[in-house]
Amino acid sequence: MQARYFTLAEARAALPRVKALMEQAQSAKRTINHLRPEAWPAMRNAASNGGNVQAGELFQTYQALESGIKGIMGMGVLVKDVEAGLVDFLGRRTGREVYLCWRYGEDDIEHWHDLTAGYAGRQPIDEQVE
């Protein structure tokens, strides 16, 4: 997966599709946790890296999880944490690279953070975000 740059407007325009794909992945995750909670750790890792034996037992659910995550990644958006539903859009603020950060359940992209700061370093979107 190749991350691409998004302006704030482009990231916000892509957000409805990202939300739908993340809802698909989160729904599959909930099903897996309900039916086979012991399978979730292996499936979480396999969703972006390929399959595994445990995933075969819940094939359709796994396919929905994988399709959601890979669909987001295929848009050039970084999936940072499947468990929390965290994604980052590579963007710019005052000419430097930053992540425009969105978490499953949020209505809009309202935060950014430095590339090394992570979720804990989120700052409110301001006029300097390009």
C-alpha positions as CSV (number, residue, x, y, z in Angstrom):
1,M,0.0,0.0,0.0
2,Q,1.3,3.4,-1.0
3,A,0.2,6.3,1.2
4,R,-0.8,9.4,-0.8
5,Y,-1.1,13.0,0.2
6,F,-4.5,14.4,1.0
7,T,-5.5,18.0,1.5
8,L,-8.0,18.4,4.3
9,A,-10.8,18.8,1.7
10,E,-9.7,15.6,-0.1
11,A,-9.5,13.7,3.2
12,R,-13.0,14.9,4.2
13,A,-14.4,14.0,0.8
14,A,-12.9,10.5,1.1
15,L,-14.2,10.1,4.7
16,P,-17.7,8.7,3.8
17,R,-16.1,5.8,2.0
18,V,-13.5,5.2,4.8
19,K,-16.3,5.2,7.3
20,A,-18.3,2.6,5.4
21,L,-15.2,0.4,5.0
22,M,-14.3,0.8,8.6
23,E,-17.9,0.0,9.7
24,Q,-17.6,-3.2,7.6
25,A,-14.3,-4.1,9.3
26,Q,-15.6,-3.2,12.8
27,S,-18.8,-5.2,12.3
28,A,-16.7,-8.3,11.2
29,K,-14.4,-7.7,14.2
30,R,-17.5,-7.7,16.6
31,T,-18.7,-10.9,15.0
32,I,-15.3,-12.6,15.4
33,N,-15.1,-11.4,19.0
34,H,-18.5,-12.8,19.7
35,L,-18.1,-16.2,18.0
36,R,-14.4,-16.9,18.4
37,P,-12.7,-14.3,20.7
38,E,-9.6,-16.4,20.8
39,A,-9.2,-16.0,17.0
40,W,-9.2,-12.2,16.9
41,P,-5.5,-11.6,17.6
42,A,-4.5,-13.8,14.7
43,M,-7.1,-12.3,12.4
44,R,-6.2,-8.7,13.3
45,N,-2.7,-9.3,12.1
46,A,-3.7,-11.4,9.1
47,A,-6.2,-8.8,7.7
48,S,-3.5,-6.8,6.1
49,N,-0.8,-9.5,5.7
50,G,-2.7,-12.5,4.3
51,G,-4.7,-15.4,5.7
52,N,-4.2,-18.0,8.4
53,V,-5.8,-21.3,9.6
54,Q,-8.0,-19.6,12.2
55,A,-9.2,-17.2,9.6
56,G,-10.5,-20.0,7.5
57,E,-12.9,-21.1,10.2
58,L,-14.7,-17.8,9.8
59,F,-14.0,-17.3,6.2
60,Q,-16.9,-14.9,5.2
61,T,-16.5,-12.7,8.3
62,Y,-12.7,-12.7,7.7
63,Q,-13.3,-11.7,4.1
64,A,-15.4,-8.7,5.2
65,L,-12.7,-7.7,7.7
66,E,-10.0,-8.0,5.1
67,S,-12.0,-6.2,2.4
68,G,-12.7,-3.3,4.7
69,I,-9.1,-2.8,5.8
70,K,-7.6,-3.4,2.4
71,G,-10.2,-1.1,0.9
72,I,-9.1,1.7,3.1
73,M,-5.5,1.0,2.5
74,G,-6.2,0.9,-1.3
75,M,-7.4,4.5,-1.1
76,G,-3.9,5.5,0.2
77,V,-5.1,5.9,3.8
78,L,-3.1,4.4,6.6
79,V,-4.9,2.0,8.9
80,K,-3.1,2.5,12.2
81,D,-5.1,0.4,14.7
82,V,-7.9,-1.9,13.6
83,E,-9.0,-2.5,17.2
84,A,-9.6,1.3,17.8
85,G,-10.6,2.0,14.2
86,L,-7.8,4.6,13.8
87,V,-6.8,5.8,10.4
88,D,-4.4,8.5,9.2
89,F,-4.4,10.5,6.0
90,L,-1.0,11.8,5.0
91,G,-1.3,15.6,4.8
92,R,0.6,18.8,5.3
93,R,0.6,21.5,7.8
94,T,2.7,24.6,7.2
95,G,4.5,22.7,4.5
96,R,5.6,19.7,6.5
97,E,4.2,16.2,6.6
98,V,1.6,15.4,9.2
99,Y,-1.2,12.9,9.7
100,L,-4.8,14.0,9.5
101,C,-6.3,11.6,12.1
102,W,-9.7,10.0,12.3
103,R,-11.1,7.5,14.7
104,Y,-14.1,5.2,14.1
105,G,-17.2,6.9,15.6
106,E,-16.0,10.4,15.0
107,D,-18.1,12.5,12.6
108,D,-15.3,14.4,10.9
109,I,-11.6,14.7,10.6
110,E,-10.9,17.1,13.4
111,H,-7.3,16.3,14.5
112,W,-3.8,16.1,13.1
113,H,-0.6,14.9,14.6
114,D,3.1,14.7,13.8
115,L,4.3,11.6,12.0
116,T,6.0,10.3,15.2
117,A,3.5,11.6,17.8
118,G,0.7,9.1,17.4
119,Y,-2.9,9.3,18.7
120,A,-1.8,10.8,22.0
121,G,-0.2,13.7,20.2
122,R,-3.4,14.7,18.3
123,Q,-4.0,18.5,17.9
124,P,-7.2,20.2,16.7
125,I,-7.3,21.0,13.0
126,D,-6.5,24.7,12.4
127,E,-6.0,27.0,9.5
128,Q,-2.4,25.9,9.0
129,V,-3.5,22.4,7.9
130,E,-3.4,22.4,4.1
